[in-house]
Every structure is written in structure tokens, then in C-alpha cells.
Amino acid sequence: MVTGADQGIGKGIALCLAKRGVKVVCTGRREAPSSRPSPKSRSLEARDLP
């Protein structure tokens, strides 16, 4: 689990782990920007959890 993954260092760590095949659960403070996977994370097979 990576907290603060909606921006900055947390986002970088989450993307780095995902590129290495780690299944990552991300959280962030702001709902709107992080409520959907970004194009970069979609390329890593990211998906929303229900």
C-alpha cells in the first residue's frame, strides 16, 4: 500500500513498484484527481477497486 500516491514522491513510488510487477494499492488525499487511473497507470493494468 502506498499512501500519498496521488502526487509527488508517493506517485513515483507507486508507479515504480507497478512497473516491477508489484500489485499496489494507492491512497491519496484528493478524491477528484486520483479517482480514476491515469493513462500512465492504465498502461500498467491499473484498475479501480469497488
C-alpha positions as CSV (number, residue, x, y, z in Angstrom):
1,M,0.0,0.0,0.0
2,V,1.3,3.4,-1.0
3,T,-0.1,6.4,0.7
4,G,0.0,9.8,-0.9
5,A,0.1,8.2,-4.3
6,D,-1.9,11.0,-6.0
7,Q,1.1,13.2,-6.4
8,G,4.8,13.7,-5.9
9,I,7.1,11.1,-4.4
10,G,4.2,8.7,-3.5
11,K,3.0,8.7,-7.1
12,G,6.6,8.0,-8.3
13,I,7.0,5.1,-5.8
14,A,3.6,3.6,-6.8
15,L,4.4,3.7,-10.5
16,C,7.9,2.4,-9.9
17,L,6.6,-0.6,-8.0
18,A,3.9,-1.3,-10.5
19,K,6.4,-1.3,-13.4
20,R,8.2,-4.0,-11.5
21,G,5.1,-6.1,-11.3
22,V,4.1,-5.4,-7.7
23,K,0.3,-5.2,-7.1
24,V,0.0,-1.8,-5.5
25,V,-3.0,-0.3,-3.5
26,C,-2.8,3.5,-3.6
27,T,-4.4,6.2,-1.5
28,G,-4.3,9.9,-1.7
29,R,-5.8,13.0,0.0
30,R,-7.7,14.4,-3.0
31,E,-10.5,12.4,-4.5
32,A,-11.0,14.0,-7.9
33,P,-7.5,13.7,-9.4
34,S,-6.9,10.2,-8.1
35,S,-10.4,8.8,-8.5
36,R,-9.5,7.2,-11.9
37,P,-6.4,5.6,-13.1
38,S,-4.2,7.9,-15.2
39,P,-3.2,7.0,-18.8
40,K,0.3,6.1,-17.4
41,S,-1.1,3.8,-14.7
42,R,-3.7,2.3,-17.1
43,S,-0.8,1.1,-19.2
44,L,0.3,-0.9,-16.1
45,E,-3.1,-2.5,-15.9
46,A,-4.3,-0.3,-13.1
47,R,-8.0,-0.6,-12.1
48,D,-10.4,0.8,-9.5
49,L,-11.5,-1.3,-6.6
50,P,-15.2,-1.4,-5.8
